[in-house]
Structure formats: structure tokens, C-alpha cells
Amino acid sequence: MYFMPKTGILFLLLTIFLIYGSSSFAYNADQERIKKLKASAINGNSESCLALGNAYYYGSGIPKDYYSAFRWYFESADKGNPTAQFNLALCYDQGIGVEQNKIEALRWYNKAAENGVIQAKYNLAIYYKEGHNFVSNAGTVILNSDMPKAIKLLQECSTVSFAPANRELAKIYLNEKKSLKDQELGMKYLILASQGNDPEALYMIAKIKMENGTPVKEVFSYIKVAADNNVVDSFEYVGVCYETGLGEIKQDKELAIKYYTKAAYNNVISAQVRLGEYYLNGTIVQMNIWESIYWFQKAADQNDPYALFMLGSFAEQGLGEKADKKKALKYYMKSAKLGFPKAQFNLAMYYAGNNDSNDNDSSMAYLWLRKAALQDDTKAQKELGFYCIMGEGTKQNYGNGLNWLSLSRDKGDSEAAEFLDNIQIK
């Protein structure tokens, strides 16, 4: 069975390019042609209005001016020009030359789609696929997810070989909850998208091939094309290939850092954590505690439990800043609540009395030790064993205590082993 690759970040919600249309005016027109273009536009020629809007948008033969671009797109769109209607929708959608207004964007996307503009149909399909709240000063329009409508629009785009539409159809059908027939249909659309050189489709093809045993070296070119065309999910994998020589790729540490950094700047948490570790330890990059803190903070801002734990460790040890136990506790608490066992253990030790405050609380220490121990944290299992035997923070229970100590000993804890040896427990 085929399964869609599990990616962390949705790539390309909207088409982000303007359309030139069929105007005979070249967008790199010289000043004389711009003069004639303005005259024609002022006289109400919709194609001239569109071409003048493009000239202002791209700064071709005239200074770049998004406000003027928007104005002339509006003039052309209002006269019924489908291409201008799409460009106008995009201006409203992205706030280009006008205050962002998603409701107006939706209205003009619909007009352009009704007039056959494929890119407008595609953008509407994405909105219907995910559902969206369109907010403006005038109010809110709630567009509920409508998968059948999204599929219908995407299929209309697919008939003219619009690669992004084929890719999105592939995502819909290549789902582990879909039937084998649907997944086969998804592969058909994915192949069509890759034949249209869609970068994300190429990456998806590469991932599926590797999951089915194809060597990395045979699909690396697909992954590299994806990365060089800003498919976020591919950045870190390319970095790994350059760092390790995976797939017989020539190792290049500078390129590895380049791609890791691209991934990190695009909020890929694993890449942010990776850079935090590398700058902390001087791995393939010069050691820099400030860079390490920066990237761990970026990951922590996305509630990564390990990054929160590391920031707690930095604050506790005074790395990169003055030691601050309260700040460390704050990070440990956030990490512990997200289930990270090392943070849970450190939090337990804080409540056990390893602090400069009067926050000792044996029952809280027991609670966090148990949470960490249940996740196989060796130190927590040892301490929990002693807590059970001594009746600290819980009812005394020798049997439970010895069980936890045995688990810790079996994982190599020498203190637990010594204690059990002394009481002759195997």
C-alpha cells in the first residue's frame, strides 16, 4: 500500500505569482511604450490596464509601485478581465498595494474561477480543503471545509496538467485511511505532478521510493531539486546527506549547515534543536553558546520539550547568562508537563530539596519521579525506589521500592546495584 509521507509543515497554501495575461505589451516595455500603454489604459482598455498593473508591479519600464499596480488591476478586473481578477484577488490576499482583506480576496478568486482561471480554482480548492475564516474590518466569513468541492476544483485544474493541483490531489488520496484503489489513484496524480516538475511532488516520490527500498543516491537529485525550490520538508534531509555522506553524497559540512539553517528558519523544530546541539558542542560548526541558545529558544517557542529542558539546564548552570534557578524551574516545569522525563526528574530533585528556596515537597517529588520512572528514566527509577522504601511522599512499600531499584540496576545504575547487593537481592 502507498502512504503519503508524513511531513511537519504544509507547503504552499496559495499560488504566489501574478499572471501576465495575453496583452501584446511586453512587461519590459520601454518608456515610450509605457506612455502609449497609459493612454490606452486611461481610455478603458482592460488588457492595457492589466499590462500597466504588471509594469508597476514588476517595475518594468517604470518605477515599481504596488499601490498603482493594485489600482490598474482593479480597473481591469472591474471590466471583467479574468487574469486581472486573479491578480486583484492575490493583492487582497497578500496585502499587496492595499490593506489585506481576505473577504475581498475570496470574492475576486470566485470571479476569476468562474471565468476559468486555473490558479484561482486552485487557491479556492486549498481554502475548501482546509476550511478558512476570512476576516476583515467588515466582519468574518467562515468557509467550512468542503472536501468534495475541493476535489472537484482540483480535478478541473488537473485536466489542463496544472502540476500543483495534481500534487494536492495526490495528498488527498495518498492517505493511510484511504482504500488501496484511492491510494493507486493518488499515485497516478503524484506521477502527473512530478512529470510537471512540481518540486514537492518530486520530494514525495523520493520519500515513497526510499520507503520501498530505493537507495538514497538514486533519488537524491529529486530531493535536491525540492530543497532548491524551497520545499521546506526537504531541507533537513539534504543537510543530513551532506553531513553524513548518506547515499554516497560527497560530504560537505558547510552545505549541511546551510540546509539545516534554512530548515530552522522555516520553523522545522528538529532542525532548530539540531543547530542548538551543534553550536553547543562544536559539531561541524564552531562552538557558539549564543547561537545554541538562540536555536533552542526558537524550538522552545514551539513548545519542544527537549529545547525547554536545555534552556532550563543553561539557566541552572549559568551558561551564556547568570545562573537563575527560578528561570530554570520555569523551563523544567514546561518541559515536564510536556512529558520530557529528564525535566521531570530535575523537577523532582527541586522539590526533594535540591534548591535554595523553601519549596521542599516530598509528595510533589514523588509524583514527578514516578512520571519520569514510567518513561524508563534510570535515575528516576532509582530515586523512586528509595522513596518507596523510605515512605517519602508516598506510603511505604518495600516491594515496589525493590522493583524500581531492580529496574534501575538492570540499566546499569551502580548505586542501585550496590544497595541491592548489600541486602542480597538478585
C-alpha positions as CSV (number, residue, x, y, z in Angstrom):
1,M,0.0,0.0,0.0
2,Y,1.1,3.6,-0.7
3,F,1.1,6.1,2.1
4,M,1.6,9.9,1.9
5,P,4.9,10.9,3.5
6,K,4.3,12.4,6.9
7,T,5.5,16.0,6.8
8,G,5.6,18.5,9.6
9,I,4.8,21.6,7.7
10,L,2.1,22.3,5.0
11,F,3.9,23.6,1.9
12,L,2.4,26.3,-0.3
13,L,-1.1,27.2,0.7
14,L,-1.6,29.6,-2.1
15,T,-0.3,30.3,-5.6
16,I,2.0,33.3,-5.1
17,F,2.6,34.6,-8.5
18,L,0.8,37.1,-10.7
19,I,-0.3,36.3,-14.3
20,Y,0.7,38.4,-17.2
21,G,-2.3,37.6,-19.3
22,S,-2.5,37.8,-23.1
23,S,-1.6,41.5,-23.5
24,S,0.6,42.3,-26.5
25,F,2.5,44.8,-24.4
26,A,5.8,43.3,-23.2
27,Y,6.2,43.7,-19.5
28,N,9.8,45.1,-20.0
29,A,8.4,47.9,-22.2
30,D,10.4,51.0,-22.6
31,Q,9.2,54.4,-21.6
32,E,7.7,55.2,-25.0
33,R,5.6,52.0,-24.9
34,I,4.6,52.7,-21.2
35,K,3.4,56.1,-22.4
36,K,1.2,54.5,-25.0
37,L,0.1,51.9,-22.5
38,K,-1.0,54.5,-20.0
39,A,-3.0,56.3,-22.7
40,S,-4.7,53.1,-23.7
41,A,-5.4,52.1,-20.1
42,I,-6.9,55.6,-19.3
43,N,-9.2,55.1,-22.3
44,G,-10.5,51.9,-20.6
45,N,-8.8,49.1,-22.5
46,S,-8.8,46.2,-19.9
47,E,-5.8,44.5,-21.4
48,S,-3.8,47.7,-21.2
49,C,-5.0,48.2,-17.6
50,L,-3.7,44.7,-16.8
51,A,-0.4,45.2,-18.6
52,L,0.1,48.6,-16.8
53,G,-0.6,46.9,-13.5
54,N,2.1,44.3,-14.3
55,A,4.5,47.0,-15.3
56,Y,4.0,48.8,-11.9
57,Y,4.2,45.5,-10.0
58,Y,7.5,44.4,-11.6
59,G,9.0,47.8,-12.1
60,S,9.3,47.2,-15.8
61,G,9.9,50.4,-17.7
62,I,8.5,52.3,-14.8
63,P,9.3,52.6,-11.1
64,K,7.9,49.7,-9.0
65,D,4.7,50.9,-7.3
66,Y,2.4,48.3,-5.7
67,Y,-0.3,50.8,-5.0
68,S,-0.5,51.7,-8.7
69,A,-0.3,48.1,-9.6
70,F,-3.3,47.4,-7.5
71,R,-5.2,50.3,-8.9
72,W,-4.8,49.2,-12.5
73,Y,-5.6,45.5,-11.7
74,F,-8.8,46.8,-10.1
75,E,-9.6,48.8,-13.2
76,S,-9.0,45.8,-15.5
77,A,-10.8,43.3,-13.1
78,D,-13.8,45.6,-12.8
79,K,-14.1,45.5,-16.6
80,G,-14.3,41.7,-16.4
81,N,-10.7,40.7,-17.3
82,P,-10.2,37.2,-15.7
83,T,-6.5,37.5,-15.3
84,A,-6.7,40.8,-13.6
85,Q,-9.4,39.4,-11.3
86,F,-7.0,36.8,-10.1
87,N,-4.2,39.3,-9.7
88,L,-6.5,41.6,-7.8
89,A,-7.6,38.7,-5.5
90,L,-3.9,37.9,-4.8
91,C,-3.3,41.6,-3.9
92,Y,-6.1,41.5,-1.4
93,D,-5.0,38.1,-0.2
94,Q,-1.4,39.1,0.4
95,G,-1.9,42.8,1.2
96,I,-0.1,44.0,-2.0
97,G,-0.7,47.7,-2.6
98,V,-3.8,47.6,-0.5
99,E,-4.8,46.6,3.1
100,Q,-5.1,42.9,3.4
101,N,-8.8,41.8,3.0
102,K,-9.4,38.1,2.8
103,I,-13.1,38.5,2.2
104,E,-12.4,40.6,-0.9
105,A,-9.8,38.1,-1.9
106,L,-12.3,35.3,-1.8
107,R,-14.8,37.3,-3.8
108,W,-12.3,38.0,-6.6
109,Y,-11.0,34.5,-6.6
110,N,-14.5,33.3,-7.2
111,K,-15.0,35.7,-10.1
112,A,-11.7,34.6,-11.6
113,A,-12.5,30.9,-11.1
114,E,-15.9,31.4,-12.7
115,N,-14.1,32.9,-15.7
116,G,-11.8,29.8,-16.0
117,V,-8.6,31.0,-14.3
118,I,-6.9,27.8,-13.2
119,Q,-4.8,29.4,-10.5
120,A,-7.9,30.9,-8.9
121,K,-9.6,27.5,-8.9
122,Y,-6.5,26.0,-7.2
123,N,-6.5,28.7,-4.5
124,L,-10.2,28.2,-3.8
125,A,-9.6,24.4,-3.7
126,I,-7.0,24.9,-1.0
127,Y,-9.3,27.0,1.0
128,Y,-12.2,24.5,0.7
129,K,-9.8,21.6,1.5
130,E,-8.6,23.1,4.8
131,G,-11.5,25.4,5.7
132,H,-10.8,29.1,6.5
133,N,-12.0,32.1,8.4
134,F,-11.9,35.2,6.2
135,V,-11.6,38.2,8.5
136,S,-11.9,41.9,7.5
137,N,-13.0,45.2,9.2
138,A,-16.4,44.5,7.7
139,G,-16.7,41.2,9.5
140,T,-15.9,37.5,9.2
141,V,-16.9,34.9,6.6
142,I,-16.4,31.3,7.7
143,L,-15.7,28.9,4.9
144,N,-16.2,25.4,6.2
145,S,-14.0,22.6,4.9
146,D,-15.7,21.0,1.8
147,M,-13.6,18.2,0.5
148,P,-15.8,17.2,-2.4
149,K,-15.8,20.7,-3.7
150,A,-12.0,21.0,-3.2
151,I,-11.5,17.7,-5.1
152,K,-13.9,18.9,-7.9
153,L,-11.9,22.2,-8.3
154,L,-8.6,20.4,-8.2
155,Q,-9.7,17.9,-10.8
156,E,-10.8,20.8,-13.1
157,C,-7.2,22.1,-12.7
158,S,-5.8,18.6,-13.3
159,T,-7.4,18.3,-16.7
160,V,-5.0,21.0,-18.0
161,S,-2.0,19.4,-16.3
162,F,-1.6,22.0,-13.6
163,A,1.0,20.3,-11.5
164,P,0.2,21.8,-8.1
165,A,-3.4,20.6,-8.4
166,N,-2.2,17.1,-9.2
167,R,0.1,17.2,-6.2
168,E,-2.8,18.3,-3.9
169,L,-5.0,15.5,-5.3
170,A,-2.2,13.1,-4.5
171,K,-2.0,14.3,-0.9
172,I,-5.8,13.7,-0.6
173,Y,-5.7,10.2,-2.0
174,L,-2.4,9.0,-0.6
175,N,-3.7,8.6,2.9
176,E,-3.3,5.6,5.1
177,K,-7.1,5.7,5.8
178,K,-7.9,5.5,2.1
179,S,-8.6,2.3,0.2
180,L,-6.0,0.7,-2.0
181,K,-7.9,1.9,-5.0
182,D,-7.8,5.5,-3.8
183,Q,-4.1,5.2,-3.0
184,E,-3.4,4.0,-6.5
185,L,-5.3,7.0,-7.8
186,G,-3.1,9.2,-5.6
187,M,0.0,7.7,-7.1
188,K,-1.4,8.5,-10.6
189,Y,-1.8,12.1,-9.6
190,L,1.6,12.2,-7.9
191,I,3.3,10.9,-11.0
192,L,1.5,13.5,-13.1
193,A,2.6,16.2,-10.7
194,S,6.2,15.0,-10.8
195,Q,6.1,14.9,-14.6
196,G,5.1,18.6,-14.4
197,N,8.3,19.1,-12.4
198,D,6.4,20.1,-9.2
199,P,9.2,20.2,-6.6
200,E,7.1,18.9,-3.7
201,A,5.8,16.1,-5.8
202,L,9.4,15.1,-6.6
203,Y,10.2,15.0,-2.9
204,M,7.1,12.9,-2.2
205,I,8.1,10.5,-4.9
206,A,11.6,10.3,-3.5
207,K,10.3,9.6,0.0
208,I,7.9,6.8,-1.2
209,K,10.7,5.2,-3.2
210,M,13.1,5.2,-0.2
211,E,10.3,3.7,2.0
212,N,10.1,0.9,-0.6
213,G,13.9,0.3,-0.6
214,T,15.2,2.5,-3.3
215,P,18.8,3.7,-2.4
216,V,19.1,7.4,-1.4
217,K,21.6,8.0,-4.2
218,E,19.1,7.1,-6.8
219,V,16.6,9.7,-5.6
220,F,18.8,12.4,-4.2
221,S,18.5,14.5,-7.3
222,Y,14.7,14.7,-6.7
223,I,15.3,15.7,-3.0
224,K,17.9,18.4,-4.0
225,V,15.5,19.9,-6.6
226,A,12.8,20.1,-3.9
227,A,15.2,21.8,-1.5
228,D,16.5,24.2,-4.1
229,N,12.8,25.1,-4.8
230,N,12.0,25.8,-1.1
231,V,10.2,22.6,-0.2
232,V,10.7,23.1,3.5
233,D,10.4,19.4,4.4
234,S,13.4,18.5,2.2
235,F,15.9,21.0,3.7
236,E,16.9,19.0,6.8
237,Y,17.2,15.7,4.8
238,V,19.5,17.3,2.3
239,G,21.5,18.6,5.3
240,V,21.8,15.1,6.7
241,C,23.0,13.8,3.3
242,Y,25.8,16.4,3.1
243,E,26.8,16.0,6.8
244,T,27.0,12.2,6.8
245,G,27.6,11.3,3.2
246,L,24.3,9.3,3.2
247,G,23.5,7.9,-0.2
248,E,27.2,8.2,-1.2
249,I,26.7,12.0,-1.4
250,K,30.0,13.9,-1.1
251,Q,30.3,15.2,2.5
252,D,30.2,19.0,2.8
253,K,29.8,20.4,6.3
254,E,29.2,24.0,5.1
255,L,26.3,22.8,2.8
256,A,24.9,20.7,5.6
257,I,24.8,23.8,7.9
258,K,23.3,25.8,5.1
259,Y,20.4,23.5,4.7
260,Y,19.9,22.9,8.4
261,T,19.7,26.6,8.8
262,K,17.2,27.0,6.0
263,A,15.0,24.4,7.7
264,A,15.4,26.0,11.1
265,Y,14.4,29.5,9.8
266,N,11.3,27.8,8.4
267,N,10.4,26.6,11.9
268,V,11.4,23.0,11.5
269,I,11.8,22.1,15.1
270,S,14.1,19.2,14.6
271,A,16.5,21.4,12.7
272,Q,16.4,24.1,15.3
273,V,17.2,21.5,18.0
274,R,19.9,20.1,15.8
275,L,21.6,23.5,15.4
276,G,21.2,24.1,19.1
277,E,23.2,20.9,19.8
278,Y,25.8,21.6,17.1
279,Y,26.6,25.1,18.3
280,L,26.7,23.9,21.9
281,N,29.1,21.0,21.2
282,G,31.0,22.5,18.2
283,T,29.8,19.7,15.9
284,I,30.6,20.5,12.3
285,V,30.4,24.2,13.2
286,Q,32.3,26.4,15.5
287,M,31.1,26.3,19.1
288,N,28.9,29.3,19.9
289,I,26.8,29.3,23.1
290,W,24.7,32.3,22.0
291,E,23.8,30.6,18.7
292,S,22.9,27.5,20.6
293,I,20.6,29.4,23.0
294,Y,19.1,31.2,20.0
295,W,18.1,28.0,18.3
296,F,17.0,26.2,21.4
297,Q,14.8,29.2,22.2
298,K,13.2,29.1,18.7
299,A,12.3,25.4,19.3
300,A,11.1,26.1,22.8
301,D,8.8,28.8,21.4
302,Q,7.2,26.0,19.6
303,N,6.9,24.0,22.8
304,D,9.6,21.5,22.1
305,P,10.1,19.7,25.4
306,Y,13.8,18.9,24.8
307,A,14.6,22.5,23.9
308,L,12.8,23.7,27.0
309,F,14.8,21.3,29.1
310,M,18.1,22.5,27.6
311,L,17.2,26.2,28.3
312,G,16.4,25.1,31.9
313,S,19.9,23.5,32.1
314,F,21.5,26.6,30.7
315,A,19.7,28.8,33.2
316,E,20.6,26.4,36.1
317,Q,24.3,26.2,35.2
318,G,24.7,29.8,34.2
319,L,25.7,29.1,30.5
320,G,25.5,32.2,28.5
321,E,23.9,34.1,31.3
322,K,24.0,34.4,35.1
323,A,22.6,31.3,36.8
324,D,19.0,31.7,37.6
325,K,17.3,28.8,39.5
326,K,13.8,30.3,39.2
327,K,14.2,30.6,35.4
328,A,15.5,27.1,35.2
329,L,12.5,25.8,37.2
330,K,10.1,27.6,34.8
331,Y,11.6,25.8,31.8
332,Y,11.8,22.5,33.6
333,M,8.1,22.8,34.6
334,K,7.0,23.5,31.0
335,S,9.2,20.6,29.7
336,A,8.0,18.2,32.4
337,K,4.3,19.0,31.7
338,L,5.0,18.1,28.1
339,G,6.2,14.7,29.2
340,F,10.0,15.0,29.0
341,P,11.5,12.6,31.6
342,K,14.8,14.4,32.3
343,A,12.9,17.6,33.1
344,Q,10.5,15.6,35.3
345,F,13.5,14.2,37.2
346,N,15.1,17.6,37.6
347,L,11.8,19.0,38.8
348,A,11.5,16.1,41.3
349,M,15.0,16.9,42.6
350,Y,14.0,20.5,43.1
351,Y,11.0,19.5,45.2
352,A,13.2,17.0,47.0
353,G,15.3,19.9,48.4
354,N,18.0,20.5,45.8
355,N,17.2,24.2,45.7
356,D,17.8,27.4,47.6
357,S,14.2,28.0,48.5
358,N,11.7,26.6,50.9
359,D,9.7,24.7,48.2
360,N,10.5,21.2,49.6
361,D,7.6,18.9,48.9
362,S,8.2,15.2,49.1
363,S,4.8,14.3,47.6
364,M,5.5,16.5,44.6
365,A,9.0,15.0,44.3
366,Y,7.4,11.5,44.3
367,L,4.8,12.5,41.7
368,W,7.4,13.7,39.2
369,L,9.8,10.9,39.9
370,R,7.1,8.4,39.1
371,K,6.2,10.2,35.9
372,A,9.9,10.0,34.8
373,A,10.4,6.4,36.0
374,L,7.4,5.2,34.0
375,Q,9.2,6.5,31.0
376,D,12.3,4.4,31.8
377,D,14.5,7.2,33.2
378,T,17.1,5.2,35.1
379,K,17.9,7.9,37.8
380,A,14.2,8.4,38.4
381,Q,13.6,4.7,38.9
382,K,16.5,4.5,41.4
383,E,15.3,7.5,43.4
384,L,11.7,6.3,43.3
385,G,12.8,3.0,44.7
386,F,14.4,4.7,47.7
387,Y,11.3,6.9,48.1
388,C,9.0,3.8,48.2
389,I,11.3,2.0,50.7
390,M,11.6,5.1,53.0
391,G,8.0,6.2,52.6
392,E,8.9,9.6,51.3
393,G,6.0,11.4,49.7
394,T,4.0,8.1,49.5
395,K,3.0,5.2,51.6
396,Q,6.0,2.9,52.5
397,N,6.2,-0.1,50.2
398,Y,9.3,-2.3,50.2
399,G,8.1,-4.4,47.3
400,N,7.6,-1.5,44.9
401,G,10.8,0.1,46.0
402,L,12.9,-3.0,45.3
403,N,11.2,-3.4,41.9
404,W,12.1,0.1,40.9
405,L,15.7,-0.3,42.2
406,S,16.0,-3.6,40.2
407,L,14.9,-1.8,37.0
408,S,17.5,0.9,37.6
409,R,20.2,-1.7,38.4
410,D,19.5,-3.6,35.2
411,K,20.1,-0.5,33.2
412,G,23.5,-0.1,34.8
413,D,23.0,2.2,37.8
414,S,25.8,1.4,40.2
415,E,24.2,2.9,43.3
416,A,21.0,0.8,42.9
417,A,23.2,-2.3,42.3
418,E,25.3,-1.7,45.4
419,F,22.2,-1.3,47.6
420,L,20.6,-4.5,46.3
421,D,23.9,-6.4,46.7
422,N,24.1,-5.3,50.3
423,I,20.7,-6.7,51.1
424,Q,21.4,-9.7,48.9
425,I,18.7,-9.1,46.3
426,K,19.4,-10.5,42.9
